[in-house]
Amino acid sequence: MTDPADLSAVDMLAAFAARRLSPVEVLEAVLARIDRAEPSLRALYALDPDGARAAARESEGRWLRGEARGLEGVPATIKENIATRGVPVPLGTAARDLVPAPADAPPAARLREAGAVIVAKTTMPDYGMLSSGLSSFHQPARNPWNTALNPGGSSAGAGAAAAAGYGPLHVGTDIGGSIRLPAAWCGVAGLKPSLGRVPIDPPYYGRVAGPMTREVRDAALMMRELSRPDWRDSMSLPPQAIDWMDLNRDVRGLRVGLWLDAGFGLPVEPEIRAAVSDAARRFADAGAHVEPMESFVTRRMLDGLDAFWRLRSWTDISTLPAARREKVLPYILRWAEGGADLSAEDAYHGMSQMMAMREAAVRACQPHDLVLSPVAPCVQFPAEFAGPTNDPARPLEHIGFTVAFNMSEQPAISVNAGWTRDGMPIGLQIAGRRFDDLGVLRAARAWEAMRGPQRPWPRID
């Protein structure tokens, strides 16, 4: 019999409606899973079993009274940098003061309003500026498929929690790949929505919140709630009447670009190239028109972005008292110090490359309905590393396929494409036109059908 902790949110809601399971039973199964796995994975922050049990009992009552809401009783986690009422937001770093948040940020508010049971927050690296589970505040998060390896980041704990079955619903954030990279390395589905589709507070260039789930239907279910409006996001899109669960569309006739060379950075490992190429062949066999794409992101663009992010981070970190600054993860401190001597002109040119990247991505994708690519050029790196290169002088060599879609505001999802010889997941990125979030989810759902059944999810005892 399926462990209730392994049910999808869609199946969980059906079981609640049919009175086959209750939110209380499901939560206890999730908490038992966390008890077994969390000593190894270290994916969670602010685990609140008592608060979750109270919420589950309230959800059970609403189901019995016929008052169930959209995510009623489904366990969920929220990335640590998304404020939840009464919980401090350390942003992954020991340098922050731990002040309880006064209110839920928009994604947390939408989940709570929909009746989801918030079990815990999930861990992240310092300031969210690593594709890693390494942090000066949290213990290093680990990959459930192999705990010697990294889950990726910055939504590190969310990726690990989704793969390990800490409930079906997890919210991450992404400014350069921080949902899609850990989704790829943990073998789950992770959607970076169009900028503004999911209100977030505070908003920032390229920064989005989105779902991380084991299957695409659950990501769509979350988008139905997360995309509801919130005035606090001054960059949010106008509300749209989108039927998020209308996912059953085939790919016949779609124009699909195949992008296999990021144009810079780490070379794409052969197993990744083979898996993504095989996915493209299957799309073609299903009736899509697949054409190769030239690389459109340049080294100058990435270096400009790196300079701007270093300067922005150093501006914040340099104002900290010396005792607190010393608590920042040494890798992040060394990286940010690279912005100490940059000028206003350097900052301007760096930010201009964000716009250059945006324009290049939109132009390159314009002939295509969808773009298929790797999520990352590499698969495995140790849990103790700050990133694939582990080198603050070369920090962004692995984000060539992801970051452009943050700058261009296009939706993009990571879904599992296959496995390495060592049994580690390989991520397929599917990107769409600006604002076509539903089209991307439909293509990802179609890919799940083409791909066939997944391997059993990892068990940590």
Sequence and secondary structure as in RCSB ss.txt:
>XXXX:A:sequence
MTDPADLSAVDMLAAFAARRLSPVEVLEAVLARIDRAEPSLRALYALDPDGARAAARESEGRWLRGEARGLEGVP
ATIKENIATRGVPVPLGTAARDLVPAPADAPPAARLREAGAVIVAKTTMPDYGMLSSGLSSFHQPARNPWNTALN
PGGSSAGAGAAAAAGYGPLHVGTDIGGSIRLPAAWCGVAGLKPSLGRVPIDPPYYGRVAGPMTREVRDAALMMRE
LSRPDWRDSMSLPPQAIDWMDLNRDVRGLRVGLWLDAGFGLPVEPEIRAAVSDAARRFADAGAHVEPMESFVTRR
MLDGLDAFWRLRSWTDISTLPAARREKVLPYILRWAEGGADLSAEDAYHGMSQMMAMREAAVRACQPHDLVLSPV
APCVQFPAEFAGPTNDPARPLEHIGFTVAFNMSEQPAISVNAGWTRDGMPIGLQIAGRRFDDLGVLRAARAWEAM
RGPQRPWPRID
>XXXX:A:secstr
   GGGS HHHHHHHHHTTSS HHHHHHHHHHHHHHHHHHH  EES  HHHHHHHHHHHHHHHHTT   TTTT E
EEEETTS  TT B  TT TTS   B SS  HHHHHHHHTT EEEEEE   GGG SSSS  SSS    BTTBTTB 
  SSSHHHHHHHHHTS SEEEEEESSSTTHHHHHHHT EEEE  TTTS  SS  TT EEEEEESSHHHHHHHHHH
HTS  TT TT        TT      TT EEEE    SSSS   HHHHHHHHHHHHHHHHTT EEEE      HH
HHHHHHHHHHHHHHHHHTTS HHHHTTS HHHHHHHHTTTT  HHHHHHHHHHHHHHHHHHHHHHTT SEEEEES
 S    BTT SSSS  TTSTTTT TTTHHHHHTT  EEEEEEEE TTS EEEEEEEESTT HHHHHHHHHHHHHH
H          
